[in-house]
Amino acid sequence: MDRANPLTQNIGIIADQLLADTRGYVSKDSMRFIYVVYEIKRFRTESDSNMFLRESGIRDNTTIVVLGGESADRKDTVLKKK
């Protein structure tokens, strides 16, 4: 774990918040739940977030969509003009 990175220092807090939000909504009338998360800096990929939900016992009818921020696997690259 990178202790200098504030995101990695807060992994537990972020995970707790995701689980609290996804476990907090229950409805017999809704077949799907979609949670939209905006991140200024990427914490994890959308795929990883959804896998985390499955591993935490959240049902398959719940999905996280991540918007904004930088890519979780972003590499510093220089764009070249054509």
C-alpha positions in Angstrom: 0.0 0.0 0.0 1.3 3.4 -0.9 1.0 5.4 2.3 2.0 8.6 0.7 -1.1 8.5 -1.6 -4.2 9.9 0.2 -6.5 7.5 -1.8 -4.8 4.4 -0.6 -4.9 5.8 2.9 -8.6 6.0 2.7 -9.4 2.7 1.0 -11.3 1.4 4.0 -13.4 4.5 4.3 -14.2 4.6 0.6 -15.2 0.9 0.7 -17.3 1.4 3.8 -19.1 4.3 2.0 -19.8 2.2 -1.1 -21.2 -0.7 0.9 -23.3 1.6 3.2 -24.8 3.3 0.1 -25.5 0.0 -1.8 -26.9 -1.8 1.3 -29.0 1.2 2.3 -31.5 0.9 -0.5 -34.0 -1.9 -0.7 -37.1 -2.0 -2.9 -39.5 -4.7 -3.9 -40.6 -2.6 -6.9 -37.1 -2.1 -8.4 -35.4 -4.8 -10.4 -32.0 -3.0 -10.8 -30.0 -0.5 -8.8 -27.4 1.7 -10.6 -25.1 3.8 -8.5 -23.2 6.6 -10.3 -19.9 7.5 -8.7 -17.9 10.6 -9.7 -14.3 10.4 -8.9 -11.9 13.4 -9.3 -9.0 10.9 -9.2 -9.6 7.3 -10.0 -9.7 5.1 -7.0 -10.3 1.8 -8.8 -11.7 0.7 -12.1 -15.4 0.3 -12.6 -14.9 -3.4 -13.1 -13.0 -3.6 -9.8 -15.7 -1.7 -8.0 -18.4 -4.1 -9.3 -16.3 -7.1 -8.4 -15.9 -5.6 -4.9 -19.7 -5.5 -4.6 -20.1 -9.1 -5.6 -17.4 -10.2 -3.2 -19.1 -8.2 -0.4 -22.4 -10.0 -0.9 -24.2 -7.3 -2.9 -26.7 -8.8 -5.3 -26.1 -8.9 -9.1 -28.9 -6.4 -9.7 -26.7 -3.7 -8.3 -24.1 -1.9 -10.5 -21.7 0.9 -10.1 -21.0 3.3 -13.0 -17.9 5.5 -12.5 -17.7 8.9 -14.2 -15.0 11.5 -14.5 -11.6 11.6 -13.1 -8.4 10.0 -14.5 -8.2 6.4 -15.6 -7.2 4.0 -12.9 -4.5 2.6 -15.1 -3.5 5.9 -16.7 0.1 6.1 -17.8 1.7 9.5 -18.4 1.9 9.8 -22.2 2.6 12.6 -24.5 0.1 13.0 -27.3 1.8 13.4 -30.7 0.4 15.6 -33.4 -0.3 13.8 -36.7 
